[in-house]
Amino acid sequence: MIFRSTASAPAADPVVYLPGGPGLSSIDGRTTGKGNPFLAERDQILLEGRGNKFARPLLGCPEINDLRAANATPTVQTAAAARCRAELSASGVDLDGYTSAETADDLDDLRRALGIRQWNLIGFPYGTRLAQTVLQRHPEGVRSVVLDSVLPVDVNYDETAAS
């Protein structure tokens, strides 16, 4: 999804929004750029990440969200994650293709496909990890980065999130 700048001559380097999660949708509920301060100077790009709400296949595991909301123990949440993983794998989903590295490569493929030399990344929790991964793998395509509530790349979130 691209929201076009309202500037008569927009800057050549758009802003790319990278949401938290992992797994939060970039585009859910977004229908207009009204009130978006970035659009005064540049375009804003939203890419629905692999496995997220509007991507196919969707990797959602509603049981896990319900258990988190109910403050279930880490053991119960871990068991639910294992069940979800088994169900996704049994349905033919190759879970090795859903990594920060793969998503960073998707972002760079998008940047090149749109003919953008460099862009600006703004990431929130998991999006900060993704931005750091883009910087590691494709620094030539990044003009600037804003990291809000950083999830460092050396933290194994998937193994520690429940606790």
N, C-alpha and C positions, 0 to 999 in steps of 0.2 A: 504494500500500500504506500503510495507516495502522496504527500500533501504538498502542493505547490506553493512557493513563496508568493507573497503579495507585493514584493519589491518589483520595481520596473526593470531592474537589472540584478537578479538574484546572484548571490555568491555562488561560485562553482563548486563549493564543498558543502554538501548537505549534511544534516545531522541524522544519525542513525540511533534509534532508541532501542536499547537492549534491556528487557524487563527482568525481574527477579524470578524466583522459583527455586530450582529450575522447573520449567514447564508452564510458566505463566504466559498467556497469549499476549502478543504484541498488538494485536488488532481488535481484540474483543471490546465491543462497545464504542469503537472509534468510527464515526461516520462523517465527521467534519473536522477541519482544522481551526474552527472558530475559537478564538481566545488563545491560540498557540503562539507564544512569543517568538519561537524560532522562525516562524514564517515571515516575520517582518524583514528578514535578511536572506534566508536560505530555505531550500526545500527540507522536508523531513521525511525519512524513509523508515517504514516499519516492515520487518520480515518475520513472518510467522515461522518460528523455529521447528525443526524436525520433531515430530511427536506431540506438538502442542495442540491446543483445542481445535483449530481449524485445519490442521495438517492431517494427511492420511498416510500411514495409519496414525491414529490417535493413541498415545501411550498412557492415557489417563487411567488412574487406579482410584476410583471414588472411595473404595473401602479405606484406603490409607488416609485420605482427607477426613473421613468421618472419625477414624480412630484418633487422629491428631486433635480434632475438635473436642473429642471426649476425654482428652488427656490419658489415652491408653498407655500402658507401660511400653518401654522400648522393645521388650521381647514380643509383645503382641503386635506392635507395628512392624517389626522385622519379619515376623511370620506372614503377615499380610503382604508385605513387599515380595517375599519369596513366592507366595501363591500368584501374585500378579505377574511376576517375571515368568513363571512357569506357563501361565495362560497365554501371555504374549508370544513366548517362544513356540508353544504348541500351535499357535495360529499362523506361524511362519514368519514372524517379525525377527529380523536379524538385529538384535540389540547392540551388537558391536558397532553399528552405524550411527548410534545416537550418543556421540561424545562431544565435548567442547571443541575438540580439534576438528571434527567433521563439520560442526556448525560454523566454526571460524572459516573453514574453507568454503562453505556455502556463501557466507557473507562476502568473501573476496571474489567468488565467482559472480555474485550479483553486482558488486562494484564494477568489475571489468565488463560485464554484459551491458551495464548502463552507460559505459564510457566515462566513468568518473575517475579522475586521477587520484584524488584523495578525498576522504570524508572525515567527519567528526563523530566520535562514538560517545554516547552517554549511557552508562550502565548503572543499574540498581541491583543490590545483592548478587544474585547469580549472574546478572548481566555484567557485573564488574569482572567476574572470572572470565566470562566470554570475551570481554574487551581485552583483558590481559593476554588471552590466548591468541586473539587476532594480532596484537602487538608482537607476540613471539613469532607467529607464523607468517604474517603479512605486513610488516611495519611500513613498507613502501606506500601502502594505501591509506595510511592514517595520518591526518593532519594534527588532530588533538583528541584527548580523551578526558572525560569527566567520570570519576568513579565515586559513587555515593553508596556508603555502607558496604565496604569492600569485603568480598569473600576471596581470601588469598588462594593462589593456585596450589599452594602446598598443603591446604586443608582438604582432607578427603571427606567432603560433605556427605556423600552417599553412605559412607560407613558410620558417620558420627551424628547425622541429623536427628535420629530418633532419641538419642541420649542428650 
